[in-house]
Amino acid sequence: MFMKKVALAAVLATTSTLAYADGHGCSIEARVSIVGNEFPAIQTVGAGAQECAGGEVTTNLTADHQKINLAGMSGNPAEYTSAIIANSSIVALMNEDVIRPLDDLIAKHGDGISQGQLITLNGNVMAVAFMANAQHLVYRADLLEAAGLEVPTTYEEMLEAAKVLREQGLAENPVGGAYKAGWNLAQEFNNMFLGFGGQHFADGSAEPTISGEEGVKALEMMKALSEYMNPDFLTHDSNATNAEFRAGNVALMNMWGSRAATMTDADGVPQEVIDGFAIAGPMTVGGGDTPATTLWWDGWTVAKNISDEEAEATFLALKHAIRPAILEDEETSKQAVWLIDGYQPTEAAEGVFAAAQAGSIPYPMLPYMGLMHTALGAELTDFMNGSESAEQALADVEAAYRAAAREKGFLQ
C-alpha cells in the first residue's frame, strides 16, 4: 500500500534547467495505444504522440476513460500501452498492478524531464506529470457589476450573489456546477468537505470519517447551491456546465482550471459572455482558511502487460508529446498550467496558481480513496434530490465504502 500525497504547490514551483535532446522528430518501433480524458490539454498530448513515425499511435480520449482504462490495461497483452491519469485515477491502476515502474526508461530516455515531473510511489517512478489542475471560481464580471456585487471569495457570498442575480432578473439559474451523479458529484463533495475542515479517514487508517458535522455541513451547502442551478443539475458534468455558461445562463461556477482557457472558445458564444468572462481563485466555506478545492496533477503511465519494445515506444511518444517546443504555440500554452520547462503562466492559469498559493489540499492519493469516491458518487444522489437526509446519505456512503474496503482487504 502507498500513502503518498503530492505537494502540488512545490511541483508548481519546480523549474527545469535541462535541455530537450530531441526537440523535433520522433521515431518509434512499436505500437502505442493511449487512453485518457478528452479536454484540450490532453487532446494536445495525444496529438503530439501521434506525430511519431515508425509505429502506429492510436488514442481513445473520452470522458469515460476511468471506466475503461483499468480493464483495457488488465489483459495480457494490454489493449492500452498508456493511461493518461491524475492523482486520483492512478490509485486504481496501482492497486491492480497494471502499470510499470519507469525508472529504467527515465535513466535511458529521461533527458528533458525534470525531477518535479516524476511521480514517485513506493520508491519507484510510476508516472510523468505534465500539468497541474484545480477547481476554482469562474464568473460573469459584467453581471456582477450590473447587480452591484463584489466577486465572491466564500461560498456563503456566492449564495448571496446568486439570490441577488435571480431577484434582479439577471440570471434565473445563476450557479453552475459539475454535479452529475457519480464521479462529479463526489468530487464536489470532496471539495466542500475539505473546505469545512473534514478528513476522509482516521489517521493512518482506512476507517471512514465523513459522517460527522463537516460532512453534513458540506451537503447542506451543496444543496443550498443547487437551488440556484439548472433543475437538471444531477445530469451536468463539466461539458454540460460549460455549455450552460457559454449559453449565457450561468454567472458563477466552480470549474476546472484546465477548462478556463477554452471556456468561451466555441462557435455561437454570445459576445457579452466572451467579454464578461473572468477567473478568480477558489472559494472558502464556513469561515475556514482552507480553500474548498483540491490540487491535482495530470500525467502519463506505461502499462505493465506489454512488451519492453512497446513500453519504450510509449515512453518516447509521450515524452515527445510534452516537449518544451509545444509551448511555442500560444493556444497550446494557454490550455493548462504546464509542468514543462519554459512554461510561462498565462491569465488562464490564475485560478490554479491561486489554489496552490492558498494552501489547497492535494486530492488524497490513498489506495482506498477510489472506493470512497465511488461510494460518494453512488449514495449522495438521494440527498441531493430531496429523498433522504444528509445523515442517512452519509451513513449509506460509509456502509457502501466499508463493504468495498473489506472486500479489498483495507478493513477487517
C-alpha positions as CSV (number, residue, x, y, z in Angstrom):
1,M,0.0,0.0,0.0
2,F,1.1,3.5,-0.6
3,M,0.0,6.7,1.2
4,K,1.9,9.4,-0.6
5,K,0.3,12.8,-1.1
6,V,1.8,15.1,-3.8
7,A,2.6,18.6,-2.6
8,L,1.5,20.2,-5.8
9,A,2.5,23.7,-4.7
10,A,6.0,22.5,-4.6
11,V,5.6,20.8,-8.0
12,L,4.3,24.1,-9.5
13,A,7.4,25.9,-8.2
14,T,9.8,23.4,-9.8
15,T,11.7,24.6,-12.8
16,S,13.9,22.5,-15.0
17,T,17.3,23.6,-16.4
18,L,17.6,20.5,-18.6
19,A,17.6,20.7,-22.4
20,Y,15.4,18.5,-24.5
21,A,17.7,16.5,-26.7
22,D,15.1,15.7,-29.5
23,G,13.0,18.8,-29.9
24,H,11.6,17.9,-33.3
25,G,11.5,14.4,-34.8
26,C,10.2,11.3,-33.0
27,S,10.8,7.8,-34.2
28,I,9.4,4.7,-32.6
29,E,9.4,1.0,-33.5
30,A,6.3,-0.5,-31.8
31,R,2.6,0.2,-31.3
32,V,1.4,2.9,-28.9
33,S,-2.2,3.0,-27.6
34,I,-3.3,5.8,-25.3
35,V,-6.5,6.1,-23.2
36,G,-7.3,9.4,-21.4
37,N,-9.7,12.2,-20.8
38,E,-10.9,14.5,-23.6
39,F,-10.2,18.1,-22.5
40,P,-7.9,20.3,-24.7
41,A,-4.6,19.8,-23.0
42,I,-4.9,16.0,-23.1
43,Q,-6.0,16.2,-26.8
44,T,-2.8,18.1,-27.4
45,V,-0.7,15.4,-25.7
46,G,-2.5,12.7,-27.7
47,A,-1.9,14.6,-31.0
48,G,1.7,15.1,-30.1
49,A,2.3,11.4,-29.6
50,Q,0.7,10.7,-32.9
51,E,3.4,12.8,-34.6
52,C,5.9,10.0,-34.1
53,A,6.8,7.9,-37.1
54,G,7.6,4.2,-37.4
55,G,4.9,2.7,-35.2
56,E,1.1,3.1,-35.1
57,V,-0.1,5.5,-32.4
58,T,-3.8,5.4,-31.5
59,T,-5.7,7.4,-28.9
60,N,-9.0,6.9,-27.1
61,L,-9.7,10.2,-25.4
62,T,-13.1,10.1,-23.7
63,A,-14.9,11.4,-20.6
64,D,-15.4,7.7,-19.8
65,H,-11.7,7.0,-19.5
66,Q,-11.8,5.9,-15.9
67,K,-14.5,3.3,-16.7
68,I,-12.3,1.6,-19.3
69,N,-8.6,2.2,-18.5
70,L,-8.2,-0.5,-15.9
71,A,-10.0,-3.1,-18.0
72,G,-8.0,-2.0,-21.0
73,M,-4.7,-2.5,-19.2
74,S,-5.5,-5.7,-17.4
75,G,-5.2,-8.1,-20.3
76,N,-2.0,-9.7,-21.4
77,P,-1.1,-8.1,-23.6
78,A,-2.8,-4.9,-22.5
79,E,-5.1,-3.1,-25.0
80,Y,-3.7,0.3,-23.9
81,T,0.0,0.8,-23.6
82,S,-0.6,4.0,-21.6
83,A,-3.3,5.7,-19.5
84,I,-3.2,9.4,-19.0
85,I,-4.3,9.8,-15.4
86,A,-4.5,12.2,-12.5
87,N,-3.5,11.8,-8.8
88,S,-6.9,10.1,-8.2
89,S,-7.1,7.7,-11.1
90,I,-3.5,6.4,-10.8
91,V,-4.6,4.7,-7.5
92,A,-6.8,2.1,-9.1
93,L,-4.1,1.2,-11.6
94,M,-1.5,0.9,-8.8
95,N,-3.9,-1.2,-6.7
96,E,-4.3,-3.7,-9.6
97,D,-0.6,-3.7,-10.6
98,V,-1.2,-2.9,-14.3
99,I,1.3,-0.1,-14.7
100,R,5.1,-0.5,-14.6
101,P,7.9,1.5,-12.9
102,L,9.5,4.0,-15.2
103,D,13.0,4.2,-13.6
104,D,14.8,2.3,-16.3
105,L,13.2,4.3,-19.1
106,I,13.9,7.5,-17.2
107,A,17.6,6.5,-16.9
108,K,17.7,5.7,-20.6
109,H,15.5,8.4,-22.2
110,G,14.7,10.9,-19.4
111,D,16.7,13.8,-20.6
112,G,14.5,16.9,-20.6
113,I,12.1,15.6,-18.0
114,S,12.5,17.5,-14.7
115,Q,12.5,15.9,-11.2
116,G,9.4,17.9,-10.5
117,Q,7.5,15.9,-13.1
118,L,8.4,12.5,-11.7
119,I,5.6,10.9,-9.6
120,T,7.4,8.5,-7.2
121,L,5.4,6.0,-5.2
122,N,6.9,3.3,-3.0
123,G,10.3,4.3,-4.2
124,N,9.5,3.9,-7.9
125,V,8.7,6.5,-10.6
126,M,5.2,5.5,-11.7
127,A,4.1,8.5,-13.8
128,V,5.3,11.6,-15.5
129,A,3.2,14.7,-14.7
130,F,2.8,17.3,-17.4
131,M,0.2,19.7,-16.0
132,A,-1.4,20.9,-12.7
133,N,-5.1,21.5,-12.1
134,A,-7.6,22.7,-9.6
135,Q,-11.2,23.8,-9.5
136,H,-11.8,27.5,-8.9
137,L,-14.3,30.3,-9.5
138,V,-15.1,31.5,-13.0
139,Y,-17.8,34.1,-13.3
140,R,-19.5,36.8,-15.4
141,A,-17.9,40.1,-14.3
142,D,-20.5,42.1,-16.3
143,L,-23.4,40.5,-14.5
144,L,-21.9,41.0,-11.0
145,E,-21.2,44.6,-11.9
146,A,-24.7,45.2,-13.1
147,A,-26.0,43.8,-9.8
148,G,-23.6,45.9,-7.8
149,L,-21.9,42.8,-6.4
150,E,-18.3,42.0,-5.5
151,V,-16.6,38.9,-6.7
152,P,-17.4,36.1,-4.1
153,T,-14.5,34.8,-2.1
154,T,-16.6,32.4,0.0
155,Y,-19.4,30.0,-0.8
156,E,-21.7,32.0,1.5
157,E,-21.0,35.1,-0.6
158,M,-21.7,33.0,-3.7
159,L,-25.2,32.1,-2.3
160,E,-25.9,35.8,-1.5
161,A,-24.8,36.9,-5.0
162,A,-27.0,34.1,-6.6
163,K,-30.0,35.4,-4.7
164,V,-29.5,39.0,-5.9
165,L,-28.9,37.9,-9.5
166,R,-32.1,35.9,-9.6
167,E,-34.1,38.6,-7.8
168,Q,-32.9,41.3,-10.3
169,G,-33.7,39.1,-13.3
170,L,-30.1,38.9,-14.4
171,A,-30.0,35.1,-14.3
172,E,-32.7,32.6,-13.5
173,N,-30.3,29.8,-12.5
174,P,-27.1,31.8,-11.9
175,V,-25.0,29.0,-10.3
176,G,-23.3,26.2,-12.3
177,G,-21.5,23.1,-11.1
178,A,-20.4,19.7,-12.3
179,Y,-22.9,17.9,-10.0
180,K,-23.6,14.9,-12.3
181,A,-24.5,11.9,-10.2
182,G,-21.3,9.7,-9.9
183,W,-17.7,10.9,-10.0
184,N,-18.5,14.6,-10.5
185,L,-20.9,14.8,-7.5
186,A,-18.5,13.0,-5.3
187,Q,-15.7,15.4,-6.3
188,E,-17.8,18.4,-5.4
189,F,-18.5,16.9,-2.0
190,N,-14.7,16.2,-1.5
191,N,-14.0,19.9,-2.2
192,M,-16.7,21.2,0.2
193,F,-15.9,18.6,2.9
194,L,-12.2,19.6,2.9
195,G,-13.1,23.3,3.0
196,F,-15.1,22.7,6.1
197,G,-12.0,21.0,7.7
198,G,-13.2,17.4,7.1
199,Q,-10.9,14.4,6.9
200,H,-12.0,11.4,4.9
201,F,-10.3,8.7,7.1
202,A,-8.9,8.3,10.6
203,D,-5.2,9.0,10.8
204,G,-3.2,6.1,9.5
205,S,-6.3,4.0,8.8
206,A,-8.8,3.2,6.1
207,E,-11.7,3.8,8.6
208,P,-14.1,6.4,7.1
209,T,-14.8,9.6,9.0
210,I,-17.2,11.6,6.7
211,S,-20.4,11.2,8.7
212,G,-19.7,13.9,11.2
213,E,-20.6,17.6,11.4
214,E,-18.2,18.5,8.4
215,G,-19.9,16.1,6.1
216,V,-23.4,17.3,7.0
217,K,-22.4,20.9,6.5
218,A,-20.8,20.1,3.2
219,L,-24.0,18.5,1.9
220,E,-26.2,21.3,3.2
221,M,-24.1,23.9,1.3
222,M,-24.2,21.8,-1.8
223,K,-28.0,21.5,-1.5
224,A,-28.3,25.3,-1.0
225,L,-26.2,26.0,-4.1
226,S,-28.3,23.5,-6.2
227,E,-31.4,25.7,-5.5
228,Y,-29.8,28.2,-7.9
229,M,-28.7,25.7,-10.5
230,N,-30.5,24.3,-13.6
231,P,-33.1,21.8,-12.2
232,D,-31.3,19.1,-14.2
233,F,-28.0,19.7,-12.3
234,L,-27.6,16.0,-11.4
235,T,-27.0,15.3,-15.1
236,H,-24.5,18.1,-15.6
237,D,-20.8,17.1,-15.9
238,S,-18.1,19.7,-16.9
239,N,-19.1,19.6,-20.5
240,A,-22.8,20.4,-19.8
241,T,-21.9,23.0,-17.2
242,N,-19.6,24.7,-19.7
243,A,-22.4,24.7,-22.2
244,E,-24.7,26.4,-19.7
245,F,-22.0,29.1,-19.2
246,R,-21.4,29.6,-22.9
247,A,-25.1,30.0,-23.5
248,G,-25.2,32.9,-21.0
249,N,-27.3,31.0,-18.4
250,V,-24.7,30.9,-15.6
251,A,-23.0,33.7,-13.8
252,L,-21.0,31.8,-11.1
253,M,-19.4,28.4,-11.0
254,N,-16.7,26.2,-9.6
255,M,-14.8,24.9,-12.7
256,W,-11.5,23.1,-13.6
257,G,-8.6,25.3,-14.5
258,S,-7.9,23.1,-17.5
259,R,-11.2,24.3,-18.9
260,A,-10.7,28.0,-18.2
261,A,-8.6,28.9,-21.3
262,T,-11.2,27.5,-23.7
263,M,-14.3,28.4,-21.7
264,T,-15.6,30.8,-24.3
265,D,-13.8,29.4,-27.3
266,A,-16.8,27.8,-29.1
267,D,-19.0,28.8,-32.0
268,G,-22.0,30.8,-31.1
269,V,-20.9,32.1,-27.7
270,P,-22.6,35.5,-27.2
271,Q,-20.2,38.4,-27.2
272,E,-21.4,39.5,-23.8
273,V,-20.3,36.1,-22.4
274,I,-16.9,36.4,-24.0
275,D,-16.4,39.9,-22.7
276,G,-17.7,39.3,-19.3
277,F,-15.8,36.0,-18.6
278,A,-13.4,36.2,-15.7
279,I,-11.4,33.9,-13.4
280,A,-10.7,34.0,-9.7
281,G,-9.2,31.7,-7.1
282,P,-11.1,29.0,-5.2
283,M,-13.5,30.0,-2.5
284,T,-13.5,29.1,1.2
285,V,-16.5,28.0,3.2
286,G,-17.8,28.0,6.8
287,G,-15.3,30.6,7.9
288,G,-12.3,28.3,7.2
289,D,-9.0,29.3,5.7
290,T,-8.5,26.2,3.5
291,P,-10.0,26.6,0.0
292,A,-12.9,24.3,-0.8
293,T,-11.0,22.7,-3.6
294,T,-8.2,20.1,-4.3
295,L,-4.9,20.2,-6.1
296,W,-4.3,17.8,-8.9
297,W,-1.7,16.8,-11.4
298,D,-2.2,15.0,-14.7
299,G,0.4,12.7,-16.2
300,W,1.0,9.6,-18.2
301,T,1.8,6.0,-17.3
302,V,3.1,2.9,-19.1
303,A,1.3,-0.4,-19.0
304,K,2.9,-3.4,-17.3
305,N,1.4,-6.1,-19.5
306,I,3.1,-5.1,-22.8
307,S,6.5,-5.9,-24.4
308,D,9.6,-3.8,-23.5
309,E,9.6,-2.6,-27.1
310,E,6.0,-1.2,-26.7
311,A,6.9,0.3,-23.4
312,E,9.9,2.1,-24.8
313,A,7.9,3.3,-27.8
314,T,5.1,4.6,-25.5
315,F,7.6,6.4,-23.3
316,L,9.3,8.1,-26.3
317,A,6.0,9.1,-28.0
318,L,4.6,10.7,-24.8
319,K,7.9,12.3,-24.0
320,H,7.8,13.9,-27.5
321,A,4.2,15.0,-26.8
322,I,5.2,17.1,-23.8
323,R,8.4,18.5,-25.1
324,P,9.0,22.2,-24.4
325,A,8.6,23.1,-28.0
326,I,4.8,22.7,-27.8
327,L,4.7,25.8,-25.7
328,E,5.8,27.9,-28.6
329,D,2.2,27.7,-29.8
330,E,0.2,30.4,-28.0
331,E,-3.1,28.5,-28.0
332,T,-1.3,25.4,-26.6
333,S,0.4,27.4,-23.9
334,K,-3.0,28.6,-22.7
335,Q,-4.5,25.2,-22.4
336,A,-3.0,24.2,-19.0
337,V,-0.7,25.0,-16.2
338,W,2.0,23.0,-17.9
339,L,4.7,21.4,-15.7
340,I,7.1,21.7,-18.6
341,D,10.4,23.5,-18.9
342,G,9.8,27.0,-20.2
343,Y,6.2,27.4,-19.3
344,Q,5.2,31.0,-18.5
345,P,1.8,31.3,-16.7
346,T,-1.0,32.9,-18.7
347,E,-4.0,34.7,-17.4
348,A,-6.0,31.5,-17.7
349,A,-3.7,29.9,-15.1
350,E,-4.6,32.4,-12.5
351,G,-7.1,30.2,-10.7
352,V,-4.8,27.2,-10.4
353,F,-1.9,29.1,-9.1
354,A,-4.2,30.9,-6.6
355,A,-5.3,27.5,-5.4
356,A,-1.7,26.3,-4.9
357,Q,-0.7,29.5,-3.2
358,A,-3.7,29.5,-0.8
359,G,-2.7,26.1,0.7
360,S,-5.3,24.0,-1.0
361,I,-5.1,20.3,-0.2
362,P,-4.0,17.8,-2.8
363,Y,-6.6,15.2,-3.7
364,P,-5.9,12.3,-1.3
365,M,-3.7,9.7,-3.1
366,L,-4.6,6.8,-0.9
367,P,-5.2,3.2,-2.1
368,Y,-8.7,3.2,-0.7
369,M,-9.7,6.7,-1.8
370,G,-11.1,5.5,-5.0
371,L,-13.6,3.2,-3.1
372,M,-14.7,6.3,-1.1
373,H,-15.1,8.4,-4.2
374,T,-17.2,5.7,-5.8
375,A,-19.4,5.3,-2.7
376,L,-19.9,9.1,-2.5
377,G,-21.0,9.3,-6.1
378,A,-23.4,6.4,-5.8
379,E,-25.0,7.4,-2.5
380,L,-25.3,11.2,-2.3
381,T,-27.9,11.5,-5.1
382,D,-30.8,10.6,-2.7
383,F,-29.9,13.6,-0.5
384,M,-29.5,16.0,-3.4
385,N,-32.8,15.1,-4.9
386,G,-34.5,15.5,-1.5
387,S,-35.4,11.9,-0.8
388,E,-33.0,11.3,2.1
389,S,-31.4,13.2,5.0
390,A,-27.8,14.3,4.9
391,E,-27.1,12.0,7.9
392,Q,-28.7,9.0,6.2
393,A,-26.9,9.6,2.9
394,L,-23.5,9.8,4.7
395,A,-24.3,6.6,6.7
396,D,-25.1,4.9,3.4
397,V,-21.8,6.1,1.9
398,E,-19.8,4.7,4.9
399,A,-21.7,1.4,4.7
400,A,-21.0,1.1,0.9
401,Y,-17.4,2.1,1.4
402,R,-16.8,-0.4,4.3
403,A,-18.2,-3.2,2.2
404,A,-15.9,-2.4,-0.7
405,A,-12.9,-1.8,1.6
406,R,-13.4,-5.2,3.4
407,E,-13.6,-6.9,0.0
408,K,-10.3,-5.3,-1.0
409,G,-8.7,-6.1,2.4
410,F,-8.3,-2.5,3.6
411,L,-10.7,-3.1,6.5
412,Q,-11.3,-6.2,8.6
